[in-house]
């Protein structure tokens, strides 16, 4: 049964509330830049953490309240994630960012387009409605896609908990659960258009691993198959997988780095899958020669070392991981007669190297894979004893190999000795076109240059853990726990070119000092919280090569943190049970308090 499109409230809090917007539309085109909106605002949630409250907006300059519309009363903020999240791609500018709330998380859209929050609303009689808040770059709020709760008493969330986020930040893809109608919606934020792409189709069981949005097209995978659509289309259409169609669809999808192509799996059963490549048009093309137990696409939060499914940016090749007792990697070119190559087979790798992670194509059809052994003592099956390899296929499907890190000493196949790297964290660094790696075995942070095979450059030594990595213009900041003395936590600076060792920025005496809630700004600064045991939290901000620190403010700084439209750092101070304050720290130095009601817990809702 199709769910009604009632309660599709769309309200801009920066403008007077003259009545509900027409169904299926949003207010006039919002601005992506600050100058186009005359009043800069800050949205604030007033209510307990994890409980119900109201959203109000405040003037950034004066701190006075601007609006308290009834349309944003009785809301609770929920958790939210996006499809295709991986640590490896987290620094790329066309990727969304998942940032913590006091409970749950928000999604920061690419290219400064604002943030998406998920909410539920308490309705009279005990029912609920569910939707999304879009906090635009100017700080005002738009309600998007609000729907009645599903289930017997109307209290179940109809929306899947992960969205497909477009690379330009101008829209997102969302699906309802099969029990709530099984529909697919695209929300074009900057044009104000909402479309149900499956209104004429039977309900589908969409996957939390299958919603992808490109600048010009998108797709959604479900138990029933894969749907595809143009960004301007009114309906999604099933992708042709040939005849007879596969009996089982995994609903697992990965896309190329440029999102021009996608790869998915389908076959006769969950353990017998083929691999298919598809683009913006035309049928899916099978690239695997035989069915196999292909593992999932491999994204967060379930798979910290994925992805395990990959397609080249020109659509010419695909790679996948199959669990054949040992986990093996296969590589194939897209061609009329599918021919696959087991690149981790005995002709190329010693049989002790039986685990793989982090599959990705670069430039555009060079496959990079981390190959080694499974760390069976780790509950997340992290890898150990690895090197990073590059593999290409020629026109005769003969593979060529390069060992990019060479910790094993083997430069060319066959690789008979395991590497030594234990990859605990990996980040692709744009601009440098290099990979930042935390090697947990040798306890060091490395730089891997795919164009220069050989020993990786050591950037920081004696590193037990890497807590976070953020990019600020042409620098990276890392919070690390060292492996000497009392194992102090420190923040280090690195050139984003990854061509020189790090420099120390700040640190604590031991590992009880923490650096939390790193929050980058479009204006080139990064704020984070310094928490020392027995002391009030302090906010620190890195800007222009220097570090500023606010004096202790007599409380605990809680998420979310972000930046105001005018560039100030937005933060929440919890000074006691049931109390709170929303603060701004400007680049000029003074701290301003938004004039929120006294004695009520608060959370700022940043756009950035």
C-alpha positions as CSV (number, residue, x, y, z in Angstrom):
1,X,0.0,0.0,0.0
2,X,1.3,3.4,-0.9
3,X,1.8,5.9,1.9
4,X,0.1,9.2,1.6
5,X,2.2,12.3,0.9
6,X,0.4,14.2,3.6
7,X,2.3,16.1,6.3
8,X,4.9,17.0,3.6
9,X,5.6,20.2,5.5
10,X,8.2,22.5,4.0
11,X,8.8,25.6,6.1
12,X,11.6,28.2,5.8
13,X,12.2,29.7,9.2
14,X,13.9,32.8,7.8
15,X,10.7,33.9,6.1
16,X,7.3,34.8,7.6
17,X,5.0,31.8,7.8
18,X,2.2,32.7,5.4
19,X,0.9,29.2,5.1
20,X,2.0,25.7,4.0
21,X,3.9,25.4,0.8
22,X,2.3,23.4,-2.0
23,X,2.7,19.7,-1.7
24,X,5.8,18.4,-3.5
25,X,7.5,21.7,-3.4
26,X,9.8,23.7,-1.1
27,X,10.3,27.4,-0.7
28,X,12.0,29.4,-3.5
29,X,15.6,28.5,-4.4
30,X,17.8,28.9,-1.4
31,X,21.2,30.4,-1.7
32,X,24.4,28.4,-1.5
33,X,26.4,31.6,-0.5
34,X,26.2,33.8,2.5
35,X,25.8,37.1,0.8
36,X,22.5,36.3,-0.9
37,X,20.7,36.0,2.4
38,X,20.4,39.4,4.3
39,X,20.0,37.9,7.8
40,X,22.4,35.3,9.0
41,X,20.7,33.0,11.5
42,X,21.6,30.2,14.0
43,X,19.2,27.3,14.5
44,X,19.0,25.9,18.1
45,X,17.2,22.9,19.5
46,X,15.7,23.6,22.9
47,X,15.1,20.3,24.8
48,X,16.8,17.4,26.6
49,X,19.3,15.2,24.8
50,X,17.4,12.4,23.1
51,X,14.1,13.9,24.1
52,X,11.5,16.1,22.5
53,X,11.8,19.9,22.2
54,X,11.5,22.8,19.8
55,X,13.7,24.3,17.1
56,X,14.1,28.1,17.1
57,X,16.3,30.5,15.2
58,X,18.4,33.3,16.5
59,X,20.1,36.3,14.9
60,X,23.8,35.6,14.5
61,X,24.8,39.2,15.2
62,X,22.6,40.1,18.1
63,X,21.8,36.7,19.5
64,X,18.1,37.5,19.8
65,X,15.4,35.0,18.9
66,X,13.9,35.4,15.4
67,X,11.3,32.7,15.1
68,X,9.6,30.0,17.2
69,X,7.1,28.5,14.7
70,X,4.6,25.8,15.8
71,X,5.7,23.8,12.8
72,X,9.0,23.0,14.6
73,X,7.6,22.1,18.0
74,X,7.7,18.6,19.7
75,X,10.6,17.3,17.7
76,X,13.3,14.8,18.7
77,X,16.6,14.5,16.8
78,X,17.4,11.0,15.5
79,X,20.5,9.2,14.1
80,X,21.3,9.5,10.4
81,X,23.9,8.1,8.0
82,X,24.6,8.0,4.3
83,X,25.3,5.2,1.9
84,X,28.8,4.6,0.8
85,X,30.6,6.1,3.8
86,X,34.2,5.1,4.1
87,X,37.2,6.5,6.0
88,X,39.3,6.2,2.9
89,X,37.2,8.8,1.0
90,X,36.3,11.0,4.0
91,X,38.5,14.0,3.0
92,X,37.1,14.3,-0.6
93,X,35.2,17.5,-1.1
94,X,32.3,15.8,-2.9
95,X,31.6,13.5,0.0
96,X,29.2,14.2,2.9
97,X,30.5,14.2,6.4
98,X,28.8,12.5,9.4
99,X,29.1,14.6,12.5
100,X,27.9,13.7,16.0
101,X,25.0,15.2,17.9
102,X,24.5,14.8,21.6
103,X,22.6,11.6,20.5
104,X,22.8,10.5,16.9
105,X,24.4,12.3,14.0
106,X,23.8,14.9,11.3
107,X,25.0,14.9,7.7
108,X,27.1,17.8,6.5
109,X,26.4,18.2,2.8
110,X,29.3,18.6,0.3
111,X,30.5,22.0,-0.9
112,X,29.0,24.0,1.9
113,X,25.4,23.3,1.1
114,X,24.2,22.9,4.7
115,X,23.4,19.9,6.9
116,X,20.6,17.3,7.1
117,X,19.1,16.3,10.4
118,X,16.6,13.4,11.0
119,X,13.7,14.0,13.4
120,X,10.5,12.6,14.8
121,X,7.6,14.7,15.9
122,X,5.2,13.8,18.8
123,X,1.6,14.2,17.6
124,X,-1.7,14.3,19.6
125,X,-2.9,10.8,20.6
126,X,0.6,9.3,20.8
127,X,1.3,9.0,17.1
128,X,4.5,10.2,15.4
129,X,5.6,11.8,12.2
130,X,9.2,11.6,10.8
131,X,11.2,13.7,8.4
132,X,14.3,15.8,7.8
133,X,15.6,19.2,8.7
134,X,17.7,21.0,6.2
135,X,19.8,23.7,7.8
136,X,20.9,25.9,4.9
137,X,24.2,27.7,4.6
138,X,22.6,30.9,5.9
139,X,21.5,29.1,9.0
140,X,17.7,29.0,8.4
141,X,15.8,25.7,8.5
142,X,13.6,23.9,6.0
143,X,11.5,20.8,6.9
144,X,11.7,18.2,4.2
145,X,9.8,14.9,3.6
146,X,7.8,14.7,6.8
147,X,5.6,11.6,6.7
148,X,3.2,9.9,9.2
149,X,4.7,7.2,11.3
150,X,4.0,3.6,10.2
151,X,3.1,0.5,12.2
152,X,-0.1,-0.4,14.0
153,X,-0.1,2.8,16.1
154,X,1.8,5.1,13.8
155,X,5.0,5.3,15.9
156,X,7.5,3.5,13.6
157,X,9.9,5.5,11.4
158,X,8.9,5.0,7.8
159,X,12.3,6.1,6.4
160,X,15.4,4.0,6.0
161,X,18.2,5.4,8.2
162,X,20.7,6.1,5.4
163,X,20.4,8.6,2.6
164,X,22.0,8.8,-0.9
165,X,23.8,12.2,-1.0
166,X,24.6,13.9,-4.3
167,X,28.2,15.0,-4.9
168,X,27.2,18.6,-5.4
169,X,25.2,18.8,-2.1
170,X,22.0,20.0,-3.9
171,X,19.8,17.0,-3.2
172,X,19.4,13.6,-1.5
173,X,17.8,10.3,-2.1
174,X,15.6,8.6,0.6
175,X,13.5,5.4,0.7
176,X,10.7,4.3,2.8
177,X,10.6,0.8,4.3
178,X,8.6,-1.8,2.6
179,X,6.1,-1.8,5.5
180,X,5.6,2.0,5.0
181,X,5.1,1.9,1.2
182,X,8.5,0.9,-0.1
183,X,8.9,4.1,-2.2
184,X,11.9,6.0,-3.5
185,X,12.0,9.8,-3.2
186,X,14.5,12.4,-4.5
187,X,14.6,15.8,-2.8
188,X,16.1,18.5,-5.0
189,X,16.9,21.0,-2.3
190,X,18.1,23.9,-4.4
191,X,15.1,23.8,-6.8
192,X,12.5,23.0,-4.2
193,X,11.3,19.8,-5.9
194,X,10.3,16.5,-4.3
195,X,9.5,13.5,-6.5
196,X,8.2,10.0,-5.7
197,X,10.1,8.0,-8.3
198,X,8.2,4.8,-7.6
199,X,4.6,6.0,-7.4
200,X,3.6,3.6,-10.2
201,X,5.5,0.6,-8.9
202,X,4.7,-2.0,-6.3
203,X,6.3,-1.5,-2.8
204,X,10.0,-2.5,-2.8
205,X,12.4,-3.6,-0.1
206,X,15.2,-1.0,-0.5
207,X,18.6,-1.6,0.9
208,X,20.6,0.7,3.3
209,X,23.6,-0.1,1.0
210,X,21.9,0.7,-2.3
211,X,21.0,4.4,-2.6
212,X,23.3,6.5,-4.8
213,X,22.9,9.9,-6.4
214,X,25.1,11.4,-9.2
215,X,24.9,15.0,-10.5
216,X,22.9,13.7,-13.5
217,X,21.5,10.3,-12.5
218,X,20.9,8.0,-9.6
219,X,20.1,4.4,-8.7
220,X,18.5,2.4,-5.9
221,X,18.9,-1.3,-5.2
222,X,16.3,-3.5,-3.5
223,X,15.6,-7.1,-3.0
224,X,13.6,-6.9,-6.3
225,X,16.3,-5.4,-8.5
226,X,18.0,-2.1,-9.3
227,X,16.1,1.0,-10.3
228,X,17.7,3.9,-12.2
229,X,16.6,7.4,-13.0
230,X,17.8,10.7,-14.4
231,X,17.9,13.6,-12.0
232,X,15.1,15.4,-14.0
233,X,13.0,12.2,-14.5
234,X,9.6,11.7,-12.8
235,X,10.0,8.0,-12.4
236,X,12.7,5.3,-11.9
237,X,12.9,2.4,-14.2
238,X,14.2,-1.2,-13.6
239,X,17.7,-1.9,-15.0
240,X,17.8,-4.8,-17.5
241,X,20.0,-7.7,-16.2
242,X,19.3,-9.9,-19.2
243,X,17.1,-13.0,-19.6
244,X,16.5,-14.9,-17.6
245,X,16.8,-12.3,-14.8
246,X,18.7,-13.2,-11.7
247,X,16.6,-14.9,-9.0
248,X,18.4,-13.0,-6.2
249,X,19.6,-9.4,-5.9
250,X,22.0,-8.6,-3.2
251,X,21.0,-4.9,-3.1
252,X,24.7,-4.1,-2.6
253,X,26.1,-1.3,-4.7
254,X,29.4,0.5,-5.1
255,X,30.2,3.4,-7.5
256,X,33.3,4.6,-9.2
257,X,35.2,7.5,-7.7
258,X,33.6,9.9,-10.2
259,X,30.2,8.2,-9.8
260,X,29.9,7.6,-13.6
261,X,29.5,3.9,-13.1
262,X,28.2,1.4,-10.6
263,X,28.8,-2.2,-9.7
264,X,26.4,-4.6,-8.0
265,X,25.8,-8.3,-7.5
266,X,23.0,-10.7,-8.3
267,X,22.7,-14.4,-9.0
268,X,20.8,-17.7,-8.2
269,X,21.2,-17.3,-4.4
270,X,22.8,-15.2,-1.7
271,X,25.9,-17.5,-1.9
272,X,26.0,-17.7,-5.7
273,X,26.4,-14.2,-7.2
274,X,27.6,-12.7,-10.4
275,X,29.1,-9.2,-10.7
276,X,27.5,-6.6,-12.9
277,X,28.6,-3.1,-14.1
278,X,26.1,-0.4,-15.2
279,X,26.2,3.2,-16.2
280,X,23.6,6.0,-16.6
281,X,21.9,4.1,-19.4
282,X,21.8,0.7,-21.0
283,X,21.6,-2.8,-19.6
284,X,23.8,-4.1,-16.8
285,X,26.8,-6.0,-18.1
286,X,28.0,-9.1,-16.4
287,X,31.8,-9.2,-15.8
288,X,32.2,-12.3,-13.7
289,X,32.7,-15.7,-15.4
290,X,31.2,-17.8,-12.6
291,X,28.9,-17.3,-9.6
292,X,30.6,-17.1,-6.2
293,X,30.0,-16.0,-2.6
294,X,30.8,-12.3,-3.3
295,X,31.1,-10.3,-0.1
296,X,29.1,-7.1,0.5
297,X,30.1,-3.7,-0.9
298,X,31.9,-3.0,2.3
299,X,31.1,0.4,3.7
300,X,30.8,1.9,7.2
301,X,29.6,1.3,9.8
302,X,29.6,-2.4,9.2
303,X,32.9,-2.7,7.3
304,X,35.8,-0.4,8.6
305,X,38.3,-1.7,6.0
306,X,36.1,-1.6,2.9
307,X,35.1,-1.1,0.2
308,X,35.3,-4.6,-1.2
309,X,33.5,-3.9,-4.5
310,X,34.9,-1.5,-7.0
311,X,34.4,-0.2,-10.6
312,X,36.8,1.9,-12.7
313,X,36.0,5.5,-13.5
314,X,35.7,4.7,-17.2
315,X,33.6,1.6,-16.6
316,X,36.2,-0.6,-18.2
317,X,37.0,-2.9,-15.2
318,X,35.5,-4.2,-12.0
319,X,37.0,-5.9,-8.9
320,X,35.3,-7.8,-6.1
321,X,36.1,-9.9,-3.1
322,X,34.8,-13.5,-2.7
323,X,34.8,-15.6,0.5
324,X,36.2,-19.0,-0.7
325,X,37.4,-20.0,2.7
326,X,40.2,-17.5,2.2
327,X,39.0,-14.1,1.0
328,X,40.2,-13.7,-2.6
329,X,40.2,-10.7,-5.1
330,X,39.0,-11.0,-8.6
331,X,39.5,-8.5,-11.4
332,X,37.8,-8.4,-14.8
333,X,37.5,-6.2,-17.8
334,X,34.0,-5.4,-19.2
335,X,33.8,-7.4,-22.4
336,X,31.3,-9.5,-24.4
337,X,32.7,-12.8,-23.0
338,X,33.3,-12.4,-19.3
339,X,36.8,-13.5,-18.2
340,X,37.8,-13.0,-14.6
341,X,41.3,-13.2,-13.0
342,X,41.9,-14.2,-9.4
343,X,44.7,-11.8,-8.7
344,X,45.3,-13.2,-5.2
345,X,45.7,-16.7,-6.6
346,X,48.7,-19.0,-6.0
347,X,50.5,-17.9,-9.2
348,X,50.8,-14.3,-7.7
349,X,50.6,-14.5,-3.9
350,X,51.7,-17.0,-1.3
351,X,48.7,-18.9,0.1
352,X,49.3,-17.4,3.6
353,X,48.1,-14.0,2.3
354,X,44.4,-14.8,2.5
355,X,42.8,-11.5,3.4
356,X,42.1,-8.3,1.5
357,X,40.6,-4.9,2.0
358,X,40.3,-1.4,0.5
359,X,39.6,-2.0,-3.2
360,X,39.7,1.1,-5.3
361,X,40.4,2.2,-8.9
362,X,42.5,5.3,-9.7
363,X,43.6,7.0,-13.0
364,X,41.1,5.4,-14.0
365,X,41.7,1.6,-14.2
366,X,44.5,0.9,-11.8
367,X,43.3,-1.3,-9.0
368,X,44.7,-0.7,-5.5
369,X,44.2,-3.5,-2.9
370,X,45.6,-4.1,0.5
371,X,46.6,-7.8,0.7
372,X,47.8,-9.7,3.8
373,X,46.5,-11.8,6.7
374,X,43.4,-11.5,8.8
375,X,43.9,-10.4,12.4
376,X,41.8,-13.1,14.1
377,X,42.2,-11.5,17.5
378,X,40.3,-8.4,16.4
379,X,36.5,-8.5,16.5
380,X,36.3,-6.3,13.3
381,X,38.6,-8.6,11.3
382,X,41.3,-5.9,10.8
383,X,44.2,-6.8,8.5
384,X,47.8,-7.4,9.5
385,X,51.0,-8.2,7.7
386,X,50.0,-6.3,4.5
387,X,51.3,-4.3,1.7
388,X,49.4,-2.2,-0.8
389,X,49.4,-3.4,-4.4
390,X,48.5,-2.0,-7.7
391,X,47.1,-4.3,-10.4
392,X,46.2,-3.7,-14.1
393,X,45.0,-5.9,-16.9
394,X,46.2,-5.8,-20.4
395,X,44.1,-6.6,-23.5
396,X,44.8,-10.3,-23.0
397,X,43.6,-10.2,-19.4
398,X,47.2,-10.7,-18.1
399,X,47.7,-8.9,-14.8
400,X,50.6,-6.7,-14.0
401,X,51.5,-6.0,-10.4
402,X,53.4,-3.3,-8.4
403,X,54.0,-3.4,-4.7
404,X,53.4,0.2,-3.7
405,X,54.8,-0.1,-0.1
406,X,57.4,-3.0,-0.3
407,X,57.6,-3.7,3.4
408,X,57.9,-7.4,2.4
409,X,60.9,-6.7,0.2
410,X,59.1,-8.3,-2.8
411,X,58.7,-5.7,-5.5
412,X,57.1,-7.9,-8.2
413,X,55.0,-11.0,-8.4
414,X,55.1,-13.7,-7.2
415,X,54.8,-12.2,-3.7
416,X,56.1,-14.9,-1.3
417,X,56.6,-12.9,1.8
418,X,54.0,-11.0,3.8
419,X,54.2,-7.3,4.3
420,X,54.4,-5.7,7.8
421,X,51.7,-3.0,7.7
422,X,48.7,-3.3,9.9
423,X,46.4,-0.6,8.4
424,X,44.3,0.9,11.2
425,X,43.3,4.1,9.4
426,X,43.6,5.1,5.8
427,X,42.7,8.4,4.1
428,X,43.0,9.4,0.4
429,X,44.4,13.0,0.5
430,X,43.1,15.1,-2.4
431,X,45.5,17.3,-4.1
432,X,48.5,15.3,-2.9
433,X,46.9,12.2,-4.5
434,X,48.5,10.1,-1.8
435,X,47.2,7.9,1.0
436,X,47.7,8.6,4.6
437,X,48.1,5.3,6.6
438,X,48.3,4.5,10.3
439,X,50.4,1.3,10.5
440,X,49.4,-0.2,13.9
441,X,52.2,-2.8,13.7
442,X,55.1,-0.5,13.5
443,X,53.1,2.3,15.2
444,X,53.7,5.0,12.7
445,X,51.9,7.2,10.3
446,X,52.9,6.7,6.6
447,X,52.5,8.4,3.3
448,X,51.9,6.1,0.2
449,X,52.4,7.6,-3.2
450,X,50.8,5.4,-5.9
451,X,53.0,6.9,-8.6
452,X,56.3,6.1,-6.7
453,X,56.3,2.4,-5.6
454,X,58.8,1.8,-2.8
455,X,59.2,2.3,0.9
456,X,56.5,4.6,2.3
457,X,57.5,7.9,3.9
458,X,57.3,8.0,7.7
459,X,55.4,11.1,8.8
460,X,55.0,10.4,12.6
461,X,56.6,7.7,14.6
462,X,55.6,6.0,17.9
463,X,51.8,6.3,17.2
464,X,49.6,3.9,19.1
465,X,46.2,5.3,17.9
466,X,44.9,7.9,15.5
467,X,41.7,9.4,16.9
468,X,40.8,11.7,14.0
469,X,42.2,13.3,10.8
470,X,40.9,16.6,9.3
471,X,42.0,18.8,6.4
472,X,42.3,22.6,6.8
473,X,43.2,24.2,3.5
474,X,46.7,23.0,2.7
475,X,47.3,21.2,6.0
476,X,46.1,18.1,7.9
477,X,45.6,18.0,11.6
478,X,45.7,14.6,13.4
479,X,44.9,13.7,17.0
480,X,47.2,10.8,18.0
481,X,48.0,8.8,21.1
482,X,51.7,8.2,21.3
483,X,53.5,5.0,22.3
484,X,56.1,6.3,24.7
485,X,56.1,7.3,28.4
486,X,52.5,7.7,29.6
487,X,51.2,7.6,26.1
488,X,50.2,11.2,25.8
489,X,47.6,12.4,23.3
490,X,48.8,15.1,20.9
491,X,47.6,17.1,17.9
492,X,50.0,17.2,15.0
493,X,50.2,19.3,11.8
494,X,51.1,17.8,8.4
495,X,51.4,19.4,5.0
496,X,48.6,18.1,2.9
497,X,51.2,17.2,0.3
498,X,52.4,14.5,2.7
499,X,56.0,15.2,1.8
500,X,57.5,16.1,5.2
501,X,57.3,14.8,8.8
502,X,54.7,16.3,11.1
503,X,55.1,19.1,13.6
504,X,53.7,19.1,17.1
505,X,50.8,21.5,17.7
506,X,49.5,20.8,21.2
507,X,49.3,17.9,23.7
508,X,48.6,16.6,27.2
509,X,50.7,14.9,29.8
510,X,49.2,11.5,29.3
511,X,46.4,9.7,27.5
512,X,43.7,11.0,29.9
513,X,43.8,14.3,28.0
514,X,41.5,14.1,25.0
515,X,41.0,16.2,21.9
516,X,37.4,15.9,20.8
517,X,34.8,17.1,18.3
518,X,37.1,18.3,15.5
519,X,35.1,20.8,13.4
520,X,36.4,22.3,10.2
521,X,35.2,25.5,8.7
522,X,34.8,26.7,5.1
523,X,36.8,29.8,6.3
524,X,40.0,27.8,6.8
525,X,40.0,27.1,10.6
526,X,39.5,24.0,12.7
527,X,38.1,23.9,16.2
528,X,38.3,21.1,18.7
529,X,37.7,20.5,22.4
530,X,40.5,19.9,24.9
531,X,39.3,17.8,27.8
532,X,41.6,17.3,30.8
533,X,40.5,15.2,33.8
534,X,39.1,17.2,36.7
535,X,39.0,20.5,34.6
536,X,36.4,22.3,32.6
537,X,36.5,21.8,28.9
538,X,38.4,24.3,26.7
539,X,37.9,25.1,23.1
540,X,40.9,25.4,20.8
541,X,41.0,26.7,17.3
542,X,43.7,26.3,14.6
543,X,43.7,29.2,12.1
544,X,46.4,30.8,10.0
545,X,49.1,28.5,11.3
546,X,48.5,29.3,15.0
547,X,46.5,27.8,17.9
548,X,44.1,29.9,20.0
549,X,42.6,28.7,23.3
550,X,39.5,29.9,25.1
551,X,39.7,30.0,28.9
552,X,37.8,27.3,30.7
553,X,34.1,28.1,30.6
554,X,32.9,26.2,33.7
555,X,31.2,23.3,32.0
556,X,31.3,20.5,29.5
557,X,31.3,21.2,25.7
558,X,28.9,18.7,24.0
559,X,28.2,18.0,20.3
560,X,27.3,19.3,17.9
561,X,29.9,21.9,17.1
562,X,30.0,23.8,13.8
563,X,30.4,27.2,12.2
564,X,27.9,30.0,11.9
565,X,27.2,31.7,8.6
566,X,29.5,34.6,9.5
567,X,32.4,32.3,10.5
568,X,32.1,32.0,14.3
569,X,32.5,28.7,16.0
570,X,29.1,27.4,17.3
571,X,29.3,25.4,20.5
572,X,27.1,24.0,23.3
573,X,28.1,24.4,27.0
574,X,26.5,22.1,29.5
575,X,27.0,23.8,32.8
576,X,24.7,21.5,35.0
577,X,21.8,19.2,35.0
578,X,19.1,20.5,32.7
579,X,21.0,23.7,31.9
580,X,22.9,24.8,28.8
581,X,24.1,27.7,26.7
582,X,24.6,28.1,23.0
583,X,27.8,30.1,22.3
584,X,29.6,31.7,19.4
585,X,33.4,32.2,19.3
586,X,34.2,34.8,16.6
587,X,37.5,35.1,14.7
588,X,38.0,38.4,16.5
589,X,38.1,36.7,19.8
590,X,35.0,37.5,22.0
591,X,32.5,34.8,22.9
592,X,28.8,35.6,22.4
593,X,25.9,33.8,24.0
594,X,22.7,33.3,22.1
595,X,19.7,34.5,24.1
596,X,18.1,31.1,24.7
597,X,15.8,30.6,27.6
598,X,17.6,30.0,30.9
599,X,17.6,26.5,32.5
600,X,16.7,24.6,29.3
601,X,19.2,22.2,27.6
602,X,20.2,23.5,24.2
603,X,21.9,22.2,21.0
604,X,23.0,24.5,18.2
605,X,22.1,23.0,14.8
606,X,24.9,24.1,12.5
607,X,24.8,24.2,8.8
608,X,28.5,23.4,8.6
